[in-house]
Amino acid sequence: MKKINVFGFATFGTPNGFTQSCIYGNKNLEKALKTFDLKTDAIQLLSPNDRIYSIRKEGVTDKFLISYSVYTYAKEKNSNRTGTFIGTSLIFSDEVADENLILNSLHQIHQNLKNNNVSNNVLNINHSKEFNLTNVFDQDFEKIEYNSRKVSFLDWESSDKNLVISTNKLDNNSIQNLFKKALEILPKYNTLFFIDSKEIAEFVSQKRLFRLIDVNILEEEIQNFQTEIKQQVLNTISKFKKQSKKIEDDGRNEYENLKKQIEQDKKIHVENGHKIEKADKNLTALNSLHANFLRKFNEFISALESGKKLEEVNNSIKQIEKEFYAEKRKLDHPAQISSFSNHRNQSSFPLQRPSLSEFPHHTEEKQSKNTVFLIISFVLNILLIGALVFFTMFYDKEKKQEVIPEVSPVHQETAVNETSDNENVWKSKLNPLPNEIALNANNKNLELGKLTEGKTHVDEIVQFIFEKNKIIKDVYQFQKNDYADDLIKENPHAFDSKRVLIRKDSLLKIPFYSESSHKNVAETDIYQTADH
C-alpha cells in the first residue's frame, strides 16, 4: 500500500447517488474504505460558500489510516436537492505529513478537481469514475510522501462517535492548527469535522446527532482525554500487578507442593532401601538356618542307619526342631507386601516331627517307611528354599518399582490425552486463553446485526466487540490481531479468505475470558494436587 492515496467523491443524483473513486494510489482501497459520504441528517453544506473539513481514522487489514478531507458545495446535474457536494480526501497509511503540506496539497487537488468537473456550482458528470483529472496533480505532489512521519496508534479506540468543532474562521493558519491538535483527540472519535458557518453549527445543534463544541474548549477536551488515558494506564498497571502477584503465588504454591512430594518420595525411597537391605540379610540367615537344620537332620538319619537308638534320636530331633522354629521366628518378613502375606504363611517350614509310633522297634519294614518319609521331607525343604529365593527376588522387583515417584494415573492419562488433543486443536496466542464462548443467545447486547456483510473486515468487528463489551476489551485490547484470529477460528463460515465478514448470521461464537471460570479451574487443580 502506498503511504498516501487520494480519493475524489461527490453526490451525483439519480441513478448513481454518492460515489467515490481512488484518483491516486491503491485502487483496491475503493472496496475496503468506508465512504466519505456526509450523514446529511446530522451535518450538511447549506450554501455555495460553505466548506467542511474533516479528519477520520479507520483500520484496513493491519494498517491504520488517517484521512484528511474537504467538502464544498456542488449541485447535482439533474436535481435541486440540498446537501449535495464534491470532495477530496488525502489518505495516509500509518503516518502523516506536516499539516501545511497536507492542507496545500488538499486545496490544490480539490480546486483542480472542482474546476474540471463543476460549472456554475453544478456537477457536469454522473459518476466519480468520470472525473476529469487533467492537471489535477502537479509535479511536486509526490514529494509529500517523503516528508511524512510515523504516528502512534497504540491508544486508539474503536468508536462511532463524531465531533464537530466550530470556529469563527477557517483560514490556512487556523486549519493547520486544528489539524495538528486533532491528532491528540482523534483516538476517542471516529471523525472530527471543522466548520466556520453559524448556519451549519445551528443545523448540527438542532439535529443533535453529532456532538458540537466551540473551538475555545478544544484544549479542555484534549486535557480531559489525556486524563482518561492516564487513568486507563493506572487501571492497567493495577490489573497487571494483581496478575503478577497471582503468578508469583501460584508459582510458590506449586513449588512448595512439588518440593513436599519430592521429599516424601525421597523418604519412602530411603525406607524401602532399608527394608530391602534387611530382607536381603534375612534371606541369607534363612538360607543358612535351613541348611544347618537339614545337615543335622541328615546326621540323625545316618545315626539310625548306624544302629543308634530310636528314642535317643527322637529326643534330639525334638530339640533341633524347637531351636529351628525359635530362630526362624526371629527373622522378620516385609509386612508392607500384603499381597504376599498368604504365600508366606503357606510356605512356612512344613517338616513335621515323626511320632514315636512311626518308628517300630527293629522292624525293617517300618525303617523303610521312615526312610521314605525323611526323603520326602528333604525334597520339601529344597522346594521351600527355592520358594523363598523366588519370593525375595520378586519382592526386590516390587520394591524397585515402588521407589519410582508416584504420579496419579488420572493425571498421567489426562496429560497424554491433552498432549494428543493439543496436536489437533487450534493453538490460540491469546493470553490469558479464552475460557468461555458467548453463543448467539448471549450476544444480543453486542448488536452484531449492525455489521455489514461484504464490507466489514474482522479488525473492525474486533473493535466493535471491544466497544460493546468492556470485559473482553479489558482483557484483550492489546492483542487485537490474535483476538481476530480466534474469532475467525471460532466462526470459520462467517469470513472469506480476505478476513471480511460474508455471513453475519454465522458469527455466533464470541471468545472471552471469565475470571470466575479461571478461579474454579484453578481451585479444582489445587484440590486434585492436594489429594494426589
C-alpha positions as CSV (number, residue, x, y, z in Angstrom):
1,M,0.0,0.0,0.0
2,K,1.3,3.5,-0.8
3,K,1.9,5.8,2.1
4,I,-0.6,8.3,0.6
5,N,-3.7,7.8,-1.5
6,V,-6.2,10.3,-2.9
7,F,-9.9,9.9,-3.3
8,G,-12.4,12.0,-5.2
9,F,-16.1,11.9,-4.4
10,A,-19.4,13.6,-4.9
11,T,-23.2,13.3,-4.9
12,F,-24.5,12.7,-8.4
13,G,-28.2,12.2,-8.0
14,T,-30.3,9.6,-9.8
15,P,-29.3,6.9,-10.6
16,N,-25.8,6.8,-9.0
17,G,-26.2,8.8,-5.9
18,F,-23.0,9.2,-3.9
19,T,-19.9,7.6,-5.4
20,Q,-16.2,7.8,-4.6
21,S,-13.1,6.7,-6.6
22,C,-9.4,6.4,-6.0
23,I,-7.8,9.0,-8.3
24,Y,-4.2,8.4,-7.0
25,G,-2.7,5.4,-5.3
26,N,-4.1,1.9,-4.5
27,K,-7.3,1.2,-6.4
28,N,-8.0,-1.8,-4.1
29,L,-8.9,0.7,-1.4
30,E,-12.1,1.6,-3.2
31,K,-13.7,-1.6,-1.9
32,A,-12.0,-1.6,1.5
33,L,-12.5,2.0,2.6
34,K,-15.6,3.4,4.2
35,T,-17.5,6.0,2.2
36,F,-16.8,9.7,2.7
37,D,-20.5,10.5,2.3
38,L,-21.8,13.1,4.7
39,K,-24.6,12.0,7.1
40,T,-26.8,14.8,5.8
41,D,-29.4,14.4,8.6
42,A,-26.6,15.3,11.1
43,I,-24.4,17.8,9.1
44,Q,-24.5,19.3,5.6
45,L,-23.4,22.1,3.4
46,L,-26.1,24.8,3.1
47,S,-24.7,27.4,0.7
48,P,-22.2,27.8,-2.1
49,N,-19.7,29.5,0.2
50,D,-19.7,26.7,2.8
51,R,-16.8,24.4,3.4
52,I,-16.4,21.4,5.8
53,Y,-13.0,19.9,6.7
54,S,-12.7,16.5,8.4
55,I,-10.1,14.0,9.8
56,R,-11.1,10.4,10.1
57,K,-9.4,7.3,11.3
58,E,-10.0,3.6,10.4
59,G,-8.3,0.3,10.1
60,V,-7.9,-1.7,7.0
61,T,-6.2,-5.2,7.4
62,D,-3.2,-4.5,9.5
63,K,-2.9,-0.8,8.6
64,F,-4.2,2.3,10.3
65,L,-5.4,5.0,8.0
66,I,-5.9,8.8,8.6
67,S,-8.0,10.7,6.0
68,Y,-7.9,14.4,5.6
69,S,-10.9,15.6,3.6
70,V,-12.5,18.8,2.3
71,Y,-16.2,19.2,1.2
72,T,-17.5,22.1,-0.9
73,Y,-20.9,22.9,-2.2
74,A,-22.0,21.4,-5.6
75,K,-25.4,20.8,-7.1
76,E,-26.3,17.6,-8.8
77,K,-26.6,17.6,-12.6
78,N,-30.3,16.8,-12.7
79,S,-31.5,17.7,-9.2
80,N,-32.2,20.6,-7.0
81,R,-32.0,18.8,-3.6
82,T,-30.0,20.3,-0.8
83,G,-26.9,19.0,1.0
84,T,-25.1,18.0,-2.2
85,F,-21.3,18.4,-2.5
86,I,-18.0,17.5,-4.2
87,G,-15.0,16.5,-2.1
88,T,-11.4,15.3,-2.0
89,S,-9.6,13.2,0.6
90,L,-5.9,12.6,1.3
91,I,-5.4,9.2,3.0
92,F,-2.3,8.3,4.9
93,S,-1.2,4.8,5.9
94,D,0.4,4.5,9.4
95,E,1.9,8.1,9.2
96,V,1.0,11.7,8.3
97,A,2.8,14.6,6.7
98,D,3.2,18.1,8.1
99,E,-0.1,20.0,8.4
100,N,0.9,22.8,6.0
101,L,1.9,20.2,3.2
102,I,-1.4,18.3,3.8
103,L,-3.5,21.5,3.5
104,N,-1.7,22.9,0.5
105,S,-2.0,19.6,-1.4
106,L,-5.6,19.1,-0.4
107,H,-6.6,22.7,-1.5
108,Q,-4.6,22.4,-4.8
109,I,-6.0,18.9,-5.8
110,H,-9.6,19.8,-4.8
111,Q,-9.6,23.1,-6.6
112,N,-8.3,21.5,-9.8
113,L,-10.9,18.6,-9.5
114,K,-13.6,21.2,-9.0
115,N,-12.5,23.3,-11.9
116,N,-12.5,20.3,-14.2
117,N,-15.9,18.8,-13.2
118,V,-18.1,21.7,-11.8
119,S,-19.6,24.6,-13.8
120,N,-21.6,27.3,-12.1
121,N,-21.7,25.2,-8.9
122,V,-23.3,22.3,-10.8
123,L,-21.6,18.9,-11.4
124,N,-21.2,18.1,-15.2
125,I,-20.6,14.4,-14.8
126,N,-22.7,11.5,-13.4
127,H,-20.2,9.3,-11.6
128,S,-16.8,9.6,-9.8
129,K,-15.2,7.3,-12.4
130,E,-15.9,10.0,-14.9
131,F,-13.8,12.6,-13.1
132,N,-11.6,14.7,-15.4
133,L,-8.2,14.5,-13.8
134,T,-6.3,16.7,-16.3
135,N,-3.6,18.7,-14.5
136,V,-5.2,17.8,-11.1
137,F,-1.8,16.7,-9.6
138,D,1.3,18.9,-10.0
139,Q,4.8,17.6,-10.3
140,D,5.6,18.3,-6.6
141,F,2.7,16.4,-5.2
142,E,4.7,13.1,-4.7
143,K,7.2,14.9,-2.5
144,I,4.7,14.9,0.3
145,E,5.4,11.1,0.7
146,Y,9.0,11.9,1.6
147,N,8.0,14.4,4.3
148,S,5.8,12.1,6.4
149,R,6.2,11.0,10.0
150,K,5.1,7.9,11.9
151,V,2.1,8.2,14.2
152,S,1.5,6.1,17.3
153,F,-1.9,4.2,17.2
154,L,-1.5,2.2,20.4
155,D,-4.1,4.2,22.4
156,W,-6.7,4.4,19.6
157,E,-10.2,3.2,20.4
158,S,-12.9,1.8,18.1
159,S,-15.6,4.4,18.2
160,D,-18.6,5.5,16.2
161,K,-18.7,8.9,17.9
162,N,-18.2,12.1,15.8
163,L,-17.2,15.6,17.0
164,V,-18.0,18.8,15.2
165,I,-15.6,21.7,16.1
166,S,-17.0,25.2,15.3
167,T,-14.7,28.2,14.7
168,N,-15.2,31.7,13.5
169,K,-12.9,31.5,10.5
170,L,-11.2,28.6,8.6
171,D,-8.1,30.3,7.2
172,N,-4.9,28.4,6.4
173,N,-3.3,29.0,9.8
174,S,-6.3,28.1,11.9
175,I,-7.0,24.9,9.8
176,Q,-3.3,23.8,10.2
177,N,-3.5,24.4,13.9
178,L,-6.8,22.4,14.2
179,F,-5.4,19.6,12.1
180,K,-2.4,19.4,14.5
181,K,-4.4,19.4,17.7
182,A,-7.0,17.0,16.3
183,L,-4.5,14.1,16.3
184,E,-4.4,14.4,20.2
185,I,-8.1,13.8,20.5
186,L,-8.8,11.7,17.4
187,P,-8.3,8.3,19.2
188,K,-11.5,9.0,21.1
189,Y,-13.6,9.7,17.9
190,N,-14.3,8.2,14.5
191,T,-14.4,11.6,12.7
192,L,-13.7,15.2,13.6
193,F,-15.4,17.9,11.5
194,F,-14.3,21.5,11.3
195,I,-16.8,24.3,10.3
196,D,-16.9,28.1,10.3
197,S,-20.6,28.5,9.3
198,K,-23.0,29.6,12.0
199,E,-25.8,28.1,9.9
200,I,-24.2,24.7,9.8
201,A,-23.5,24.9,13.5
202,E,-27.1,25.7,14.2
203,F,-28.2,22.7,11.9
204,V,-25.9,20.3,13.8
205,S,-27.1,21.6,17.2
206,Q,-30.7,21.1,16.2
207,K,-30.2,17.6,14.9
208,R,-28.2,16.6,17.9
209,L,-26.7,13.5,16.2
210,F,-23.1,14.8,16.4
211,R,-21.6,16.4,19.4
212,L,-20.8,20.1,18.8
213,I,-18.2,22.1,20.6
214,D,-16.7,25.6,20.2
215,V,-13.0,25.8,19.3
216,N,-12.3,27.6,22.5
217,I,-13.0,24.5,24.6
218,L,-11.0,22.2,22.4
219,E,-8.0,22.4,24.7
220,E,-10.2,21.4,27.7
221,E,-11.5,18.4,25.6
222,I,-7.9,17.4,24.9
223,Q,-6.9,17.6,28.6
224,N,-9.9,15.6,29.6
225,F,-9.0,12.9,27.1
226,Q,-5.4,12.8,28.3
227,T,-6.7,12.4,31.9
228,E,-8.8,9.4,30.7
229,I,-5.8,7.9,29.0
230,K,-3.7,8.3,32.2
231,Q,-6.5,6.6,34.3
232,Q,-6.6,3.7,31.8
233,V,-2.9,3.3,32.2
234,L,-3.2,3.3,36.0
235,N,-6.0,0.8,35.9
236,T,-4.0,-1.4,33.6
237,I,-0.9,-1.2,35.9
238,S,-3.1,-2.2,38.8
239,K,-4.6,-5.1,36.9
240,F,-1.1,-6.3,35.8
241,K,0.2,-6.0,39.4
242,K,-2.6,-8.3,40.6
243,Q,-1.9,-10.7,37.8
244,S,1.8,-10.6,38.7
245,K,1.0,-11.3,42.4
246,K,-1.2,-14.2,41.3
247,I,1.6,-15.6,39.1
248,E,4.0,-15.3,42.0
249,D,1.7,-17.0,44.5
250,D,0.8,-19.8,42.1
251,G,4.4,-20.4,41.3
252,R,5.4,-20.5,45.0
253,N,2.5,-22.9,45.9
254,E,3.3,-25.2,43.0
255,Y,7.0,-25.2,44.0
256,E,6.2,-26.0,47.7
257,N,3.8,-28.7,46.8
258,L,6.2,-30.4,44.4
259,K,9.0,-30.0,47.0
260,K,7.0,-31.7,49.6
261,Q,6.1,-34.5,47.2
262,I,9.8,-35.0,46.3
263,E,10.8,-35.0,50.0
264,Q,8.2,-37.6,50.7
265,D,9.3,-39.7,47.8
266,K,12.9,-39.5,49.0
267,K,11.8,-40.6,52.5
268,I,9.9,-43.6,51.0
269,H,12.9,-44.4,48.9
270,V,15.3,-44.5,51.9
271,E,12.8,-46.6,53.9
272,N,12.4,-49.0,51.1
273,G,16.2,-49.2,50.8
274,H,16.4,-50.2,54.5
275,K,13.6,-52.7,54.1
276,I,15.3,-54.3,51.1
277,E,18.6,-54.4,52.9
278,K,17.0,-56.1,55.9
279,A,15.2,-58.5,53.7
280,D,18.5,-59.5,52.0
281,K,20.0,-60.2,55.4
282,N,17.0,-62.2,56.4
283,L,17.2,-64.2,53.2
284,T,20.9,-65.1,53.9
285,A,20.1,-66.0,57.5
286,L,17.1,-68.1,56.5
287,N,19.1,-70.0,53.9
288,S,21.8,-70.7,56.5
289,L,19.2,-71.8,59.1
290,H,17.6,-74.3,56.7
291,A,21.0,-75.6,55.6
292,N,22.1,-76.3,59.2
293,F,18.8,-77.9,60.1
294,L,19.0,-80.1,57.1
295,R,22.6,-81.1,57.8
296,K,21.7,-82.1,61.4
297,F,18.6,-84.0,60.3
298,N,20.7,-86.0,57.8
299,E,23.1,-86.8,60.6
300,F,20.2,-88.3,62.5
301,I,19.3,-90.4,59.5
302,S,22.9,-91.7,59.4
303,A,22.8,-92.4,63.1
304,L,19.7,-94.5,62.8
305,E,21.3,-96.4,59.9
306,S,24.3,-97.0,62.1
307,G,22.2,-98.6,64.8
308,K,21.7,-95.7,67.2
309,K,18.7,-96.0,69.4
310,L,15.5,-94.6,68.1
311,E,14.4,-92.9,71.4
312,E,17.7,-91.0,71.6
313,V,17.4,-89.9,68.0
314,N,13.8,-88.9,68.6
315,N,14.7,-86.7,71.6
316,S,17.5,-85.0,69.6
317,I,15.1,-84.3,66.7
318,K,12.7,-82.6,69.1
319,Q,15.4,-80.3,70.4
320,I,16.7,-79.2,67.0
321,E,13.1,-78.7,65.8
322,K,12.5,-76.4,68.8
323,E,15.7,-74.5,68.1
324,F,14.9,-74.2,64.4
325,Y,11.5,-72.7,64.9
326,A,12.7,-70.4,67.6
327,E,15.5,-69.0,65.3
328,K,13.1,-68.8,62.4
329,R,10.6,-66.6,64.4
330,K,13.3,-64.1,65.0
331,L,13.5,-63.4,61.2
332,D,11.2,-60.5,60.1
333,H,9.2,-60.7,56.9
334,P,8.4,-57.5,54.9
335,A,5.0,-56.7,56.2
336,Q,4.2,-54.0,53.6
337,I,4.0,-56.6,50.8
338,S,0.5,-57.5,51.8
339,S,-0.1,-59.5,48.6
340,F,2.5,-62.0,49.6
341,S,1.3,-62.4,53.2
342,N,-0.7,-65.5,52.5
343,H,2.2,-67.0,50.5
344,R,4.5,-66.5,53.4
345,N,2.0,-68.3,55.8
346,Q,1.6,-71.2,53.4
347,S,5.4,-71.5,52.8
348,S,6.4,-71.9,56.4
349,F,8.6,-74.8,57.1
350,P,6.5,-77.9,56.5
351,L,8.6,-80.5,58.4
352,Q,6.5,-82.4,61.0
353,R,8.4,-84.3,63.6
354,P,7.7,-88.0,63.3
355,S,5.8,-89.5,66.2
356,L,7.3,-92.4,68.2
357,S,4.6,-94.7,66.8
358,E,6.1,-94.2,63.3
359,F,9.4,-95.9,64.5
360,P,8.6,-99.6,65.2
361,H,11.2,-101.4,67.2
362,H,13.8,-103.1,64.9
363,T,11.4,-103.9,62.1
364,E,12.9,-103.4,58.7
365,E,9.6,-102.6,57.1
366,K,9.0,-99.7,59.4
367,Q,12.5,-98.4,58.9
368,S,11.9,-98.5,55.2
369,K,8.7,-96.4,55.6
370,N,10.6,-93.9,57.8
371,T,13.3,-93.5,55.3
372,V,10.8,-92.7,52.6
373,F,9.2,-90.1,54.8
374,L,12.6,-88.4,55.5
375,I,13.4,-88.3,51.8
376,I,10.0,-86.6,51.1
377,S,10.8,-84.1,53.9
378,F,14.2,-83.4,52.4
379,V,12.6,-82.7,49.0
380,L,10.0,-80.4,50.6
381,N,12.8,-78.5,52.3
382,I,14.6,-77.9,48.9
383,L,11.3,-76.7,47.5
384,L,10.8,-74.3,50.4
385,I,14.3,-72.8,49.9
386,G,13.5,-72.3,46.2
387,A,10.2,-70.6,47.1
388,L,11.9,-68.3,49.5
389,V,14.5,-67.3,46.9
390,F,11.8,-66.6,44.3
391,F,9.8,-64.6,46.9
392,T,12.9,-62.4,47.7
393,M,13.6,-61.8,44.0
394,F,10.0,-60.9,43.3
395,Y,9.9,-58.7,46.5
396,D,13.1,-56.9,45.4
397,K,11.5,-56.2,42.0
398,E,8.4,-54.8,43.7
399,K,10.5,-52.5,45.8
400,K,12.3,-51.1,42.8
401,Q,9.1,-50.3,41.2
402,E,7.8,-48.8,44.4
403,V,10.6,-46.2,44.7
404,I,9.6,-44.5,41.5
405,P,7.9,-41.1,42.3
406,E,4.2,-41.5,42.4
407,V,2.2,-40.0,39.6
408,S,-1.5,-40.0,39.7
409,P,-2.8,-42.4,36.9
410,V,-5.6,-39.9,36.3
411,H,-3.1,-37.1,35.8
412,Q,-1.0,-39.3,33.5
413,E,-3.9,-40.2,31.4
414,T,-5.1,-36.6,31.3
415,A,-1.6,-35.4,30.3
416,V,-1.4,-38.0,27.5
417,N,-4.9,-37.1,26.3
418,E,-4.1,-33.4,26.5
419,T,-0.9,-33.8,24.5
420,S,-2.7,-35.8,21.8
421,D,-5.6,-33.5,21.6
422,N,-3.4,-30.4,21.6
423,E,-1.7,-31.6,18.4
424,N,-5.0,-31.3,16.6
425,V,-6.7,-28.4,18.4
426,W,-6.3,-24.7,17.4
427,K,-3.5,-23.2,19.5
428,S,-4.6,-19.7,20.5
429,K,-2.0,-17.0,21.0
430,L,-4.2,-15.0,23.4
431,N,-3.1,-14.5,26.9
432,P,-4.9,-15.4,29.0
433,L,-6.6,-18.1,26.9
434,P,-10.3,-17.7,26.4
435,N,-12.2,-20.0,28.8
436,E,-15.8,-19.1,27.7
437,I,-17.6,-18.8,24.4
438,A,-20.6,-16.4,24.3
439,L,-23.1,-18.1,22.0
440,N,-25.6,-16.1,19.9
441,A,-28.2,-16.2,22.7
442,N,-25.9,-14.1,24.8
443,N,-24.7,-11.8,22.0
444,K,-27.7,-9.6,21.8
445,N,-26.0,-6.8,23.6
446,L,-23.2,-6.8,21.1
447,E,-25.6,-5.7,18.3
448,L,-23.8,-7.8,15.7
449,G,-26.7,-7.3,13.4
450,K,-25.4,-3.8,12.7
451,L,-22.4,-5.3,10.9
452,T,-22.3,-5.0,7.1
453,E,-21.7,-8.2,5.0
454,G,-19.1,-7.9,2.3
455,K,-17.6,-4.8,3.7
456,T,-16.8,-5.2,7.3
457,H,-13.2,-6.5,8.0
458,V,-12.5,-8.7,11.0
459,D,-10.4,-6.0,12.5
460,E,-13.4,-3.6,12.5
461,I,-15.5,-6.4,14.1
462,V,-12.9,-6.8,16.9
463,Q,-13.0,-3.1,17.5
464,F,-16.8,-3.2,17.5
465,I,-16.8,-6.1,20.1
466,F,-14.3,-4.3,22.3
467,E,-16.5,-1.2,22.3
468,K,-19.7,-3.2,23.1
469,N,-18.1,-5.5,25.7
470,K,-15.8,-3.9,28.2
471,I,-14.9,-7.3,29.8
472,I,-13.5,-8.6,26.5
473,K,-11.8,-5.2,25.8
474,D,-10.1,-5.0,29.2
475,V,-8.5,-8.5,28.8
476,Y,-7.5,-8.4,25.1
477,Q,-7.3,-4.7,24.0
478,F,-3.6,-5.1,23.3
479,Q,-4.0,-8.4,21.4
480,K,-6.3,-7.3,18.6
481,N,-4.7,-9.4,15.8
482,D,-4.6,-12.5,17.9
483,Y,-8.2,-12.0,19.0
484,A,-9.2,-11.6,15.3
485,D,-7.5,-14.9,14.6
486,D,-9.5,-16.6,17.4
487,L,-12.7,-15.0,16.2
488,I,-12.2,-16.4,12.6
489,K,-11.3,-19.8,14.0
490,E,-14.4,-20.0,16.1
491,N,-16.6,-18.7,13.2
492,P,-15.0,-20.0,10.0
493,H,-18.1,-19.7,7.9
494,A,-18.6,-16.1,8.7
495,F,-15.5,-14.8,6.9
496,D,-13.9,-15.1,3.5
497,S,-10.2,-15.6,2.7
498,K,-9.6,-11.9,2.9
499,R,-11.0,-11.9,6.5
500,V,-14.0,-9.9,5.5
501,L,-17.5,-10.7,7.0
502,I,-19.7,-12.5,4.5
503,R,-22.3,-14.1,6.8
504,K,-23.1,-12.3,10.0
505,D,-25.7,-15.0,10.8
506,S,-22.7,-17.4,11.2
507,L,-21.0,-15.1,13.6
508,L,-22.2,-16.9,16.7
509,K,-19.3,-17.6,19.0
510,I,-17.5,-14.7,20.7
511,P,-14.5,-15.9,22.8
512,F,-13.8,-14.2,26.1
513,Y,-12.0,-14.8,29.4
514,S,-14.1,-15.2,32.5
515,E,-12.2,-14.6,35.8
516,S,-14.8,-16.7,37.7
517,S,-14.2,-19.7,35.4
518,H,-10.5,-19.4,35.8
519,K,-10.8,-19.4,39.6
520,N,-12.9,-22.5,39.6
521,V,-10.5,-24.4,37.4
522,A,-7.5,-23.2,39.5
523,E,-9.2,-24.4,42.7
524,T,-10.1,-27.7,41.2
525,D,-6.4,-28.2,40.2
526,I,-5.2,-27.3,43.7
527,Y,-7.6,-29.8,45.3
528,Q,-6.6,-32.5,42.9
529,T,-3.0,-31.8,43.6
530,A,-3.6,-31.9,47.3
531,D,-5.5,-35.2,47.1
532,H,-2.7,-36.7,45.0
